[in-house]
Amino acid sequence: MVLNITDNARSQIQEMMKDEDQETVRLRFGVKGGGCSGLSYSLGFDYDVNEELDTKEEVNGIPVTIFTQDIAVIEGTTIDFKQNMMGGGFTIDNPNAIVSCGCGSSFKTATNAGTPGDC
């Protein structure tokens, strides 16, 4: 499995999906160039799947779309949701990241550094 979604993250995603068209909405996860370490994560809802460019998975009950080209960079990644006194947010644990930025959303891998930008 390319991606893992914890039970806490699944509950939060399902709650957020209630505001979307549940028949066709999918969680889209991937990476894009940018951030102070070179790559940053992309996480959101999407209604479109490109059968030639995307990979579809069902992860812990959540329909997920991943740009196939991103799989090598995110293989084995876990998405979690953590709540604390300051609020809550998604956390991403990517075993392929060799350097991460202090902001937690920018990283680079041994084989793909991306293009550094602002964090």
Backbone as XML, in Angstrom:
<?xml version="1.0"?>
<chain id="A" units="angstrom">
  <residue number="1" name="MET">
    <atom name="N" x="0.838" y="-1.176" z="0.000"/>
    <atom name="CA" x="0.000" y="0.000" z="0.000"/>
    <atom name="C" x="0.887" y="1.246" z="0.000"/>
  </residue>
  <residue number="2" name="VAL">
    <atom name="N" x="0.594" y="2.175" z="-0.853"/>
    <atom name="CA" x="1.385" y="3.388" z="-1.008"/>
    <atom name="C" x="1.266" y="4.289" z="0.212"/>
  </residue>
  <residue number="3" name="LEU">
    <atom name="N" x="0.080" y="4.372" z="0.785"/>
    <atom name="CA" x="-0.236" y="5.371" z="1.799"/>
    <atom name="C" x="-0.975" y="4.730" z="2.960"/>
  </residue>
  <residue number="4" name="ASN">
    <atom name="N" x="-0.729" y="5.236" z="4.159"/>
    <atom name="CA" x="-1.463" y="4.803" z="5.342"/>
    <atom name="C" x="-2.211" y="6.011" z="5.900"/>
  </residue>
  <residue number="5" name="ILE">
    <atom name="N" x="-3.434" y="5.790" z="6.352"/>
    <atom name="CA" x="-4.231" y="6.832" z="7.001"/>
    <atom name="C" x="-4.643" y="6.289" z="8.355"/>
  </residue>
  <residue number="6" name="THR">
    <atom name="N" x="-4.253" y="6.960" z="9.429"/>
    <atom name="CA" x="-4.588" y="6.495" z="10.770"/>
    <atom name="C" x="-6.086" y="6.661" z="11.017"/>
  </residue>
  <residue number="7" name="ASP">
    <atom name="N" x="-6.567" y="6.016" z="12.073"/>
    <atom name="CA" x="-7.982" y="6.139" z="12.428"/>
    <atom name="C" x="-8.352" y="7.575" z="12.762"/>
  </residue>
  <residue number="8" name="ASN">
    <atom name="N" x="-7.456" y="8.311" z="13.452"/>
    <atom name="CA" x="-7.735" y="9.724" z="13.775"/>
    <atom name="C" x="-7.872" y="10.549" z="12.503"/>
  </residue>
  <residue number="9" name="ALA">
    <atom name="N" x="-6.978" y="10.340" z="11.552"/>
    <atom name="CA" x="-7.043" y="11.074" z="10.285"/>
    <atom name="C" x="-8.289" y="10.676" z="9.510"/>
  </residue>
  <residue number="10" name="ARG">
    <atom name="N" x="-8.603" y="9.391" z="9.491"/>
    <atom name="CA" x="-9.796" y="8.929" z="8.785"/>
    <atom name="C" x="-11.044" y="9.609" z="9.329"/>
  </residue>
  <residue number="11" name="SER">
    <atom name="N" x="-11.177" y="9.685" z="10.651"/>
    <atom name="CA" x="-12.345" y="10.323" z="11.263"/>
    <atom name="C" x="-12.446" y="11.788" z="10.857"/>
  </residue>
  <residue number="12" name="GLN">
    <atom name="N" x="-11.321" y="12.494" z="10.865"/>
    <atom name="CA" x="-11.321" y="13.906" z="10.499"/>
    <atom name="C" x="-11.645" y="14.093" z="9.022"/>
  </residue>
  <residue number="13" name="ILE">
    <atom name="N" x="-11.069" y="13.264" z="8.164"/>
    <atom name="CA" x="-11.334" y="13.351" z="6.725"/>
    <atom name="C" x="-12.802" y="13.056" z="6.449"/>
  </residue>
  <residue number="14" name="GLN">
    <atom name="N" x="-13.353" y="12.031" z="7.078"/>
    <atom name="CA" x="-14.759" y="11.704" z="6.871"/>
    <atom name="C" x="-15.661" y="12.849" z="7.317"/>
  </residue>
  <residue number="15" name="GLU">
    <atom name="N" x="-15.312" y="13.505" z="8.412"/>
    <atom name="CA" x="-16.086" y="14.656" z="8.880"/>
    <atom name="C" x="-16.031" y="15.793" z="7.853"/>
  </residue>
  <residue number="16" name="MET">
    <atom name="N" x="-14.862" y="16.043" z="7.312"/>
    <atom name="CA" x="-14.697" y="17.094" z="6.307"/>
    <atom name="C" x="-15.407" y="16.744" z="5.001"/>
  </residue>
  <residue number="17" name="MET">
    <atom name="N" x="-15.472" y="15.451" z="4.678"/>
    <atom name="CA" x="-16.114" y="15.013" z="3.440"/>
    <atom name="C" x="-17.624" y="15.222" z="3.474"/>
  </residue>
  <residue number="18" name="LYS">
    <atom name="N" x="-18.189" y="15.380" z="4.656"/>
    <atom name="CA" x="-19.638" y="15.604" z="4.765"/>
    <atom name="C" x="-20.066" y="16.864" z="4.037"/>
  </residue>
  <residue number="19" name="ASP">
    <atom name="N" x="-19.151" y="17.827" z="3.886"/>
    <atom name="CA" x="-19.448" y="19.069" z="3.186"/>
    <atom name="C" x="-19.235" y="18.960" z="1.683"/>
  </residue>
  <residue number="20" name="GLU">
    <atom name="N" x="-18.818" y="17.807" z="1.205"/>
    <atom name="CA" x="-18.530" y="17.592" z="-0.214"/>
    <atom name="C" x="-19.578" y="16.662" z="-0.826"/>
  </residue>
  <residue number="21" name="ASP">
    <atom name="N" x="-19.566" y="16.529" z="-2.144"/>
    <atom name="CA" x="-20.423" y="15.578" z="-2.846"/>
    <atom name="C" x="-19.834" y="14.187" z="-2.616"/>
  </residue>
  <residue number="22" name="GLN">
    <atom name="N" x="-20.403" y="13.474" z="-1.680"/>
    <atom name="CA" x="-19.818" y="12.212" z="-1.231"/>
    <atom name="C" x="-19.816" y="11.115" z="-2.289"/>
  </residue>
  <residue number="23" name="GLU">
    <atom name="N" x="-20.589" y="11.271" z="-3.322"/>
    <atom name="CA" x="-20.623" y="10.241" z="-4.359"/>
    <atom name="C" x="-19.343" y="10.220" z="-5.189"/>
  </residue>
  <residue number="24" name="THR">
    <atom name="N" x="-18.725" y="11.383" z="-5.379"/>
    <atom name="CA" x="-17.593" y="11.448" z="-6.288"/>
    <atom name="C" x="-16.310" y="12.010" z="-5.674"/>
  </residue>
  <residue number="25" name="VAL">
    <atom name="N" x="-16.363" y="12.524" z="-4.468"/>
    <atom name="CA" x="-15.181" y="13.153" z="-3.887"/>
    <atom name="C" x="-14.150" y="12.110" z="-3.475"/>
  </residue>
  <residue number="26" name="ARG">
    <atom name="N" x="-12.893" y="12.465" z="-3.680"/>
    <atom name="CA" x="-11.773" y="11.618" z="-3.292"/>
    <atom name="C" x="-10.736" y="12.501" z="-2.613"/>
  </residue>
  <residue number="27" name="LEU">
    <atom name="N" x="-9.990" y="11.924" z="-1.697"/>
    <atom name="CA" x="-8.855" y="12.614" z="-1.110"/>
    <atom name="C" x="-7.711" y="12.550" z="-2.113"/>
  </residue>
  <residue number="28" name="ARG">
    <atom name="N" x="-7.122" y="13.694" z="-2.446"/>
    <atom name="CA" x="-5.963" y="13.702" z="-3.342"/>
    <atom name="C" x="-4.744" y="14.047" z="-2.504"/>
  </residue>
  <residue number="29" name="PHE">
    <atom name="N" x="-3.727" y="13.164" z="-2.592"/>
    <atom name="CA" x="-2.485" y="13.371" z="-1.864"/>
    <atom name="C" x="-1.333" y="13.283" z="-2.837"/>
  </residue>
  <residue number="30" name="GLY">
    <atom name="N" x="-0.370" y="14.178" z="-2.680"/>
    <atom name="CA" x="0.799" y="14.153" z="-3.544"/>
    <atom name="C" x="1.831" y="15.161" z="-3.107"/>
  </residue>
  <residue number="31" name="VAL">
    <atom name="N" x="2.735" y="15.465" z="-4.008"/>
    <atom name="CA" x="3.797" y="16.429" z="-3.731"/>
    <atom name="C" x="3.871" y="17.433" z="-4.876"/>
  </residue>
  <residue number="32" name="LYS">
    <atom name="N" x="4.447" y="18.569" z="-4.565"/>
    <atom name="CA" x="4.701" y="19.589" z="-5.577"/>
    <atom name="C" x="6.028" y="20.254" z="-5.247"/>
  </residue>
  <residue number="33" name="GLY">
    <atom name="N" x="6.651" y="20.835" z="-6.237"/>
    <atom name="CA" x="7.893" y="21.547" z="-6.015"/>
    <atom name="C" x="7.642" y="22.805" z="-5.209"/>
  </residue>
  <residue number="34" name="GLY">
    <atom name="N" x="8.561" y="23.113" z="-4.314"/>
    <atom name="CA" x="8.441" y="24.328" z="-3.512"/>
    <atom name="C" x="8.716" y="24.048" z="-2.057"/>
  </residue>
  <residue number="35" name="GLY">
    <atom name="N" x="8.626" y="25.071" z="-1.258"/>
    <atom name="CA" x="8.959" y="24.941" z="0.151"/>
    <atom name="C" x="10.457" y="25.077" z="0.338"/>
  </residue>
  <residue number="36" name="CYS">
    <atom name="N" x="10.883" y="25.335" z="1.538"/>
    <atom name="CA" x="12.299" y="25.616" z="1.780"/>
    <atom name="C" x="13.195" y="24.388" z="1.602"/>
  </residue>
  <residue number="37" name="SER">
    <atom name="N" x="12.627" y="23.188" z="1.646"/>
    <atom name="CA" x="13.444" y="21.982" z="1.447"/>
    <atom name="C" x="13.347" y="21.430" z="0.032"/>
  </residue>
  <residue number="38" name="GLY">
    <atom name="N" x="12.485" y="21.988" z="-0.795"/>
    <atom name="CA" x="12.428" y="21.576" z="-2.192"/>
    <atom name="C" x="11.117" y="20.974" z="-2.640"/>
  </residue>
  <residue number="39" name="LEU">
    <atom name="N" x="10.468" y="20.198" z="-1.790"/>
    <atom name="CA" x="9.177" y="19.599" z="-2.107"/>
    <atom name="C" x="8.206" y="19.919" z="-0.980"/>
  </residue>
  <residue number="40" name="SER">
    <atom name="N" x="6.922" y="19.991" z="-1.309"/>
    <atom name="CA" x="5.918" y="20.157" z="-0.263"/>
    <atom name="C" x="4.745" y="19.239" z="-0.578"/>
  </residue>
  <residue number="41" name="TYR">
    <atom name="N" x="3.990" y="18.926" z="0.451"/>
    <atom name="CA" x="2.861" y="18.013" z="0.302"/>
    <atom name="C" x="1.636" y="18.751" z="-0.210"/>
  </residue>
  <residue number="42" name="SER">
    <atom name="N" x="0.821" y="18.030" z="-0.916"/>
    <atom name="CA" x="-0.459" y="18.535" z="-1.395"/>
    <atom name="C" x="-1.537" y="17.588" z="-0.871"/>
  </residue>
  <residue number="43" name="LEU">
    <atom name="N" x="-2.509" y="18.135" z="-0.150"/>
    <atom name="CA" x="-3.567" y="17.326" z="0.446"/>
    <atom name="C" x="-4.876" y="18.083" z="0.317"/>
  </residue>
  <residue number="44" name="GLY">
    <atom name="N" x="-5.853" y="17.474" z="-0.312"/>
    <atom name="CA" x="-7.141" y="18.136" z="-0.485"/>
    <atom name="C" x="-8.140" y="17.195" z="-1.110"/>
  </residue>
  <residue number="45" name="PHE">
    <atom name="N" x="-9.316" y="17.720" z="-1.433"/>
    <atom name="CA" x="-10.348" y="16.920" z="-2.068"/>
    <atom name="C" x="-10.349" y="17.172" z="-3.564"/>
  </residue>
  <residue number="46" name="ASP">
    <atom name="N" x="-10.701" y="16.147" z="-4.329"/>
    <atom name="CA" x="-10.726" y="16.243" z="-5.782"/>
    <atom name="C" x="-11.875" y="15.379" z="-6.294"/>
  </residue>
  <residue number="47" name="TYR">
    <atom name="N" x="-12.476" y="15.821" z="-7.385"/>
    <atom name="CA" x="-13.570" y="15.079" z="-8.003"/>
    <atom name="C" x="-13.156" y="14.417" z="-9.308"/>
  </residue>
  <residue number="48" name="ASP">
    <atom name="N" x="-11.977" y="14.771" z="-9.796"/>
    <atom name="CA" x="-11.528" y="14.265" z="-11.091"/>
    <atom name="C" x="-10.397" y="13.266" z="-10.934"/>
  </residue>
  <residue number="49" name="VAL">
    <atom name="N" x="-10.462" y="12.202" z="-11.711"/>
    <atom name="CA" x="-9.396" y="11.214" z="-11.762"/>
    <atom name="C" x="-8.988" y="11.068" z="-13.217"/>
  </residue>
  <residue number="50" name="ASN">
    <atom name="N" x="-7.703" y="11.211" z="-13.470"/>
    <atom name="CA" x="-7.166" y="11.004" z="-14.804"/>
    <atom name="C" x="-6.656" y="9.566" z="-14.842"/>
  </residue>
  <residue number="51" name="GLU">
    <atom name="N" x="-7.359" y="8.708" z="-15.544"/>
    <atom name="CA" x="-7.040" y="7.280" z="-15.564"/>
    <atom name="C" x="-5.623" y="7.004" z="-16.063"/>
  </residue>
  <residue number="52" name="GLU">
    <atom name="N" x="-5.052" y="7.897" z="-16.864"/>
    <atom name="CA" x="-3.706" y="7.698" z="-17.391"/>
    <atom name="C" x="-2.621" y="8.167" z="-16.427"/>
  </residue>
  <residue number="53" name="LEU">
    <atom name="N" x="-2.920" y="9.172" z="-15.602"/>
    <atom name="CA" x="-1.898" y="9.781" z="-14.757"/>
    <atom name="C" x="-2.047" y="9.486" z="-13.265"/>
  </residue>
  <residue number="54" name="ASP">
    <atom name="N" x="-3.224" y="9.054" z="-12.845"/>
    <atom name="CA" x="-3.511" y="8.876" z="-11.426"/>
    <atom name="C" x="-3.619" y="7.419" z="-11.020"/>
  </residue>
  <residue number="55" name="THR">
    <atom name="N" x="-3.324" y="7.173" z="-9.755"/>
    <atom name="CA" x="-3.540" y="5.874" z="-9.138"/>
    <atom name="C" x="-4.643" y="6.051" z="-8.106"/>
  </residue>
  <residue number="56" name="LYS">
    <atom name="N" x="-5.609" y="5.138" z="-8.111"/>
    <atom name="CA" x="-6.704" y="5.189" z="-7.145"/>
    <atom name="C" x="-6.521" y="4.070" z="-6.131"/>
  </residue>
  <residue number="57" name="GLU">
    <atom name="N" x="-6.748" y="4.400" z="-4.864"/>
    <atom name="CA" x="-6.689" y="3.415" z="-3.788"/>
    <atom name="C" x="-7.821" y="3.684" z="-2.811"/>
  </residue>
  <residue number="58" name="GLU">
    <atom name="N" x="-8.150" y="2.684" z="-2.052"/>
    <atom name="CA" x="-9.050" y="2.818" z="-0.911"/>
    <atom name="C" x="-8.165" y="2.578" z="0.306"/>
  </residue>
  <residue number="59" name="VAL">
    <atom name="N" x="-8.008" y="3.591" z="1.159"/>
    <atom name="CA" x="-7.115" y="3.498" z="2.309"/>
    <atom name="C" x="-7.917" y="3.744" z="3.583"/>
  </residue>
  <residue number="60" name="ASN">
    <atom name="N" x="-8.052" y="2.727" z="4.402"/>
    <atom name="CA" x="-8.776" y="2.830" z="5.668"/>
    <atom name="C" x="-10.164" y="3.434" z="5.460"/>
  </residue>
  <residue number="61" name="GLY">
    <atom name="N" x="-10.828" y="3.015" z="4.393"/>
    <atom name="CA" x="-12.183" y="3.477" z="4.111"/>
    <atom name="C" x="-12.277" y="4.804" z="3.387"/>
  </residue>
  <residue number="62" name="ILE">
    <atom name="N" x="-11.142" y="5.402" z="3.022"/>
    <atom name="CA" x="-11.128" y="6.692" z="2.335"/>
    <atom name="C" x="-10.704" y="6.479" z="0.880"/>
  </residue>
  <residue number="63" name="PRO">
    <atom name="N" x="-11.508" y="6.964" z="-0.090"/>
    <atom name="CA" x="-11.075" y="6.889" z="-1.486"/>
    <atom name="C" x="-9.967" y="7.912" z="-1.733"/>
  </residue>
  <residue number="64" name="VAL">
    <atom name="N" x="-8.839" y="7.454" z="-2.245"/>
    <atom name="CA" x="-7.660" y="8.302" z="-2.412"/>
    <atom name="C" x="-7.205" y="8.282" z="-3.863"/>
  </residue>
  <residue number="65" name="THR">
    <atom name="N" x="-6.786" y="9.450" z="-4.349"/>
    <atom name="CA" x="-6.180" y="9.585" z="-5.664"/>
    <atom name="C" x="-4.769" y="10.114" z="-5.483"/>
  </residue>
  <residue number="66" name="ILE">
    <atom name="N" x="-3.818" y="9.497" z="-6.158"/>
    <atom name="CA" x="-2.411" y="9.905" z="-6.098"/>
    <atom name="C" x="-1.901" y="10.023" z="-7.520"/>
  </residue>
  <residue number="67" name="PHE">
    <atom name="N" x="-1.254" y="11.134" z="-7.830"/>
    <atom name="CA" x="-0.589" y="11.283" z="-9.115"/>
    <atom name="C" x="0.486" y="10.205" z="-9.165"/>
  </residue>
  <residue number="68" name="THR">
    <atom name="N" x="0.401" y="9.290" z="-10.112"/>
    <atom name="CA" x="1.261" y="8.111" z="-10.168"/>
    <atom name="C" x="2.747" y="8.470" z="-10.087"/>
  </residue>
  <residue number="69" name="GLN">
    <atom name="N" x="3.140" y="9.569" z="-10.662"/>
    <atom name="CA" x="4.535" y="9.995" z="-10.648"/>
    <atom name="C" x="5.035" y="10.273" z="-9.220"/>
  </residue>
  <residue number="70" name="ASP">
    <atom name="N" x="4.139" y="10.593" z="-8.279"/>
    <atom name="CA" x="4.514" y="10.912" z="-6.896"/>
    <atom name="C" x="4.744" y="9.674" z="-6.023"/>
  </residue>
  <residue number="71" name="ILE">
    <atom name="N" x="4.333" y="8.515" z="-6.476"/>
    <atom name="CA" x="4.372" y="7.324" z="-5.630"/>
    <atom name="C" x="5.778" y="7.025" z="-5.108"/>
  </residue>
  <residue number="72" name="ALA">
    <atom name="N" x="6.790" y="7.137" z="-5.928"/>
    <atom name="CA" x="8.155" y="6.836" z="-5.475"/>
    <atom name="C" x="8.588" y="7.736" z="-4.324"/>
  </residue>
  <residue number="73" name="VAL">
    <atom name="N" x="8.065" y="8.950" z="-4.273"/>
    <atom name="CA" x="8.454" y="9.921" z="-3.252"/>
    <atom name="C" x="7.650" y="9.742" z="-1.964"/>
  </residue>
  <residue number="74" name="ILE">
    <atom name="N" x="6.426" y="9.211" z="-2.074"/>
    <atom name="CA" x="5.562" y="9.116" z="-0.886"/>
    <atom name="C" x="5.280" y="7.691" z="-0.430"/>
  </residue>
  <residue number="75" name="GLU">
    <atom name="N" x="5.855" y="6.709" z="-1.081"/>
    <atom name="CA" x="5.634" y="5.298" z="-0.713"/>
    <atom name="C" x="5.837" y="5.085" z="0.784"/>
  </residue>
  <residue number="76" name="GLY">
    <atom name="N" x="4.843" y="4.526" z="1.467"/>
    <atom name="CA" x="4.950" y="4.228" z="2.893"/>
    <atom name="C" x="4.596" y="5.377" z="3.817"/>
  </residue>
  <residue number="77" name="THR">
    <atom name="N" x="4.144" y="6.496" z="3.277"/>
    <atom name="CA" x="3.800" y="7.671" z="4.083"/>
    <atom name="C" x="2.547" y="7.421" z="4.914"/>
  </residue>
  <residue number="78" name="THR">
    <atom name="N" x="2.548" y="7.951" z="6.128"/>
    <atom name="CA" x="1.388" y="7.872" z="7.019"/>
    <atom name="C" x="0.834" y="9.271" z="7.258"/>
  </residue>
  <residue number="79" name="ILE">
    <atom name="N" x="-0.476" y="9.421" z="7.058"/>
    <atom name="CA" x="-1.170" y="10.667" z="7.377"/>
    <atom name="C" x="-1.898" y="10.456" z="8.691"/>
  </residue>
  <residue number="80" name="ASP">
    <atom name="N" x="-1.686" y="11.369" z="9.632"/>
    <atom name="CA" x="-2.328" y="11.304" z="10.947"/>
    <atom name="C" x="-2.989" y="12.648" z="11.224"/>
  </residue>
  <residue number="81" name="PHE">
    <atom name="N" x="-3.856" y="12.681" z="12.197"/>
    <atom name="CA" x="-4.453" y="13.927" z="12.660"/>
    <atom name="C" x="-4.236" y="13.999" z="14.157"/>
  </residue>
  <residue number="82" name="LYS">
    <atom name="N" x="-3.635" y="15.101" z="14.601"/>
    <atom name="CA" x="-3.339" y="15.270" z="16.022"/>
    <atom name="C" x="-4.052" y="16.499" z="16.554"/>
  </residue>
  <residue number="83" name="GLN">
    <atom name="N" x="-4.614" y="16.338" z="17.717"/>
    <atom name="CA" x="-5.326" y="17.426" z="18.401"/>
    <atom name="C" x="-4.529" y="17.806" z="19.636"/>
  </residue>
  <residue number="84" name="ASN">
    <atom name="N" x="-4.363" y="19.119" z="19.872"/>
    <atom name="CA" x="-3.711" y="19.576" z="21.095"/>
    <atom name="C" x="-4.406" y="20.850" z="21.572"/>
  </residue>
  <residue number="85" name="MET">
    <atom name="N" x="-3.869" y="21.486" z="22.575"/>
    <atom name="CA" x="-4.511" y="22.668" z="23.142"/>
    <atom name="C" x="-4.565" y="23.837" z="22.152"/>
  </residue>
  <residue number="86" name="MET">
    <atom name="N" x="-3.706" y="23.844" z="21.173"/>
    <atom name="CA" x="-3.673" y="24.926" z="20.183"/>
    <atom name="C" x="-4.550" y="24.628" z="18.971"/>
  </residue>
  <residue number="87" name="GLY">
    <atom name="N" x="-5.208" y="23.496" z="18.964"/>
    <atom name="CA" x="-6.040" y="23.108" z="17.833"/>
    <atom name="C" x="-5.593" y="21.761" z="17.303"/>
  </residue>
  <residue number="88" name="GLY">
    <atom name="N" x="-5.904" y="21.507" z="16.063"/>
    <atom name="CA" x="-5.547" y="20.227" z="15.471"/>
    <atom name="C" x="-5.038" y="20.407" z="14.062"/>
  </residue>
  <residue number="89" name="GLY">
    <atom name="N" x="-4.420" y="19.369" z="13.571"/>
    <atom name="CA" x="-3.928" y="19.419" z="12.202"/>
    <atom name="C" x="-3.418" y="18.065" z="11.747"/>
  </residue>
  <residue number="90" name="PHE">
    <atom name="N" x="-3.300" y="17.941" z="10.441"/>
    <atom name="CA" x="-2.774" y="16.723" z="9.853"/>
    <atom name="C" x="-1.261" y="16.716" z="9.958"/>
  </residue>
  <residue number="91" name="THR">
    <atom name="N" x="-0.708" y="15.552" z="10.233"/>
    <atom name="CA" x="0.736" y="15.367" z="10.225"/>
    <atom name="C" x="1.061" y="14.298" z="9.192"/>
  </residue>
  <residue number="92" name="ILE">
    <atom name="N" x="2.215" y="14.427" z="8.592"/>
    <atom name="CA" x="2.639" y="13.501" z="7.551"/>
    <atom name="C" x="3.997" y="12.941" z="7.916"/>
  </residue>
  <residue number="93" name="ASP">
    <atom name="N" x="4.068" y="11.620" z="7.998"/>
    <atom name="CA" x="5.320" y="10.927" z="8.300"/>
    <atom name="C" x="5.743" y="10.162" z="7.048"/>
  </residue>
  <residue number="94" name="ASN">
    <atom name="N" x="6.757" y="10.697" z="6.377"/>
    <atom name="CA" x="7.226" y="10.122" z="5.124"/>
    <atom name="C" x="8.592" y="9.475" z="5.348"/>
  </residue>
  <residue number="95" name="PRO">
    <atom name="N" x="8.682" y="8.139" z="5.276"/>
    <atom name="CA" x="9.967" y="7.471" z="5.503"/>
    <atom name="C" x="11.008" y="7.772" z="4.424"/>
  </residue>
  <residue number="96" name="ASN">
    <atom name="N" x="10.587" y="8.359" z="3.317"/>
    <atom name="CA" x="11.512" y="8.684" z="2.226"/>
    <atom name="C" x="12.158" y="10.059" z="2.391"/>
  </residue>
  <residue number="97" name="ALA">
    <atom name="N" x="11.635" y="10.873" z="3.305"/>
    <atom name="CA" x="12.169" y="12.219" z="3.502"/>
    <atom name="C" x="13.480" y="12.136" z="4.281"/>
  </residue>
  <residue number="98" name="ILE">
    <atom name="N" x="14.531" y="12.738" z="3.723"/>
    <atom name="CA" x="15.817" y="12.745" z="4.422"/>
    <atom name="C" x="16.061" y="14.078" z="5.117"/>
  </residue>
  <residue number="99" name="VAL">
    <atom name="N" x="15.357" y="15.121" z="4.674"/>
    <atom name="CA" x="15.434" y="16.443" z="5.295"/>
    <atom name="C" x="14.035" y="17.014" z="5.318"/>
  </residue>
  <residue number="100" name="SER">
    <atom name="N" x="13.629" y="17.545" z="6.459"/>
    <atom name="CA" x="12.338" y="18.202" z="6.578"/>
    <atom name="C" x="12.532" y="19.609" z="7.111"/>
  </residue>
  <residue number="101" name="CYS">
    <atom name="N" x="11.646" y="20.474" z="6.720"/>
    <atom name="CA" x="11.675" y="21.865" z="7.157"/>
    <atom name="C" x="10.994" y="21.982" z="8.523"/>
  </residue>
  <residue number="102" name="GLY">
    <atom name="N" x="11.284" y="23.027" z="9.227"/>
    <atom name="CA" x="10.648" y="23.277" z="10.512"/>
    <atom name="C" x="9.147" y="23.439" z="10.406"/>
  </residue>
  <residue number="103" name="CYS">
    <atom name="N" x="8.642" y="23.840" z="9.249"/>
    <atom name="CA" x="7.200" y="24.025" z="9.080"/>
    <atom name="C" x="6.475" y="22.685" z="8.996"/>
  </residue>
  <residue number="104" name="GLY">
    <atom name="N" x="7.213" y="21.600" z="8.740"/>
    <atom name="CA" x="6.618" y="20.268" z="8.705"/>
    <atom name="C" x="5.971" y="19.893" z="7.398"/>
  </residue>
  <residue number="105" name="SER">
    <atom name="N" x="5.910" y="20.797" z="6.431"/>
    <atom name="CA" x="5.264" y="20.445" z="5.173"/>
    <atom name="C" x="6.224" y="20.476" z="3.991"/>
  </residue>
  <residue number="106" name="SER">
    <atom name="N" x="7.472" y="20.747" z="4.237"/>
    <atom name="CA" x="8.464" y="20.792" z="3.176"/>
    <atom name="C" x="9.539" y="19.746" z="3.463"/>
  </residue>
  <residue number="107" name="PHE">
    <atom name="N" x="10.013" y="19.081" z="2.409"/>
    <atom name="CA" x="10.969" y="17.996" z="2.598"/>
    <atom name="C" x="11.745" y="17.755" z="1.317"/>
  </residue>
  <residue number="108" name="LYS">
    <atom name="N" x="12.758" y="16.911" z="1.404"/>
    <atom name="CA" x="13.408" y="16.393" z="0.216"/>
    <atom name="C" x="13.772" y="14.944" z="0.465"/>
  </residue>
  <residue number="109" name="THR">
    <atom name="N" x="13.925" y="14.215" z="-0.636"/>
    <atom name="CA" x="14.312" y="12.814" z="-0.565"/>
    <atom name="C" x="15.709" y="12.677" z="-1.158"/>
  </residue>
  <residue number="110" name="ALA">
    <atom name="N" x="16.282" y="11.507" z="-1.026"/>
    <atom name="CA" x="17.627" y="11.266" z="-1.562"/>
    <atom name="C" x="17.641" y="11.399" z="-3.086"/>
  </residue>
  <residue number="111" name="THR">
    <atom name="N" x="16.540" y="11.056" z="-3.739"/>
    <atom name="CA" x="16.519" y="11.058" z="-5.197"/>
    <atom name="C" x="15.774" y="12.226" z="-5.801"/>
  </residue>
  <residue number="112" name="ASN">
    <atom name="N" x="15.047" y="13.009" z="-4.987"/>
    <atom name="CA" x="14.248" y="14.095" z="-5.526"/>
    <atom name="C" x="14.250" y="15.269" z="-4.568"/>
  </residue>
  <residue number="113" name="ALA">
    <atom name="N" x="15.070" y="16.240" z="-4.846"/>
    <atom name="CA" x="15.182" y="17.407" z="-3.970"/>
    <atom name="C" x="14.209" y="18.506" z="-4.327"/>
  </residue>
  <residue number="114" name="GLY">
    <atom name="N" x="13.626" y="18.497" z="-5.511"/>
    <atom name="CA" x="12.719" y="19.551" z="-5.908"/>
    <atom name="C" x="13.461" y="20.867" z="-6.073"/>
  </residue>
  <residue number="115" name="THR">
    <atom name="N" x="12.715" y="21.961" z="-6.071"/>
    <atom name="CA" x="13.278" y="23.292" z="-6.212"/>
    <atom name="C" x="13.009" y="24.084" z="-4.955"/>
  </residue>
  <residue number="116" name="PRO">
    <atom name="N" x="14.029" y="24.440" z="-4.182"/>
    <atom name="CA" x="13.798" y="25.175" z="-2.933"/>
    <atom name="C" x="13.088" y="26.495" z="-3.174"/>
  </residue>
  <residue number="117" name="GLY">
    <atom name="N" x="12.249" y="26.843" z="-2.212"/>
    <atom name="CA" x="11.520" y="28.104" z="-2.236"/>
    <atom name="C" x="11.254" y="28.529" z="-0.811"/>
  </residue>
  <residue number="118" name="ASP">
    <atom name="N" x="10.283" y="29.364" z="-0.620"/>
    <atom name="CA" x="9.950" y="29.816" z="0.736"/>
    <atom name="C" x="9.132" y="28.779" z="1.469"/>
  </residue>
  <residue number="119" name="CYS">
    <atom name="N" x="9.359" y="28.678" z="2.756"/>
    <atom name="CA" x="8.634" y="27.738" z="3.599"/>
    <atom name="C" x="7.285" y="28.297" z="3.962"/>
  </residue>
</chain>
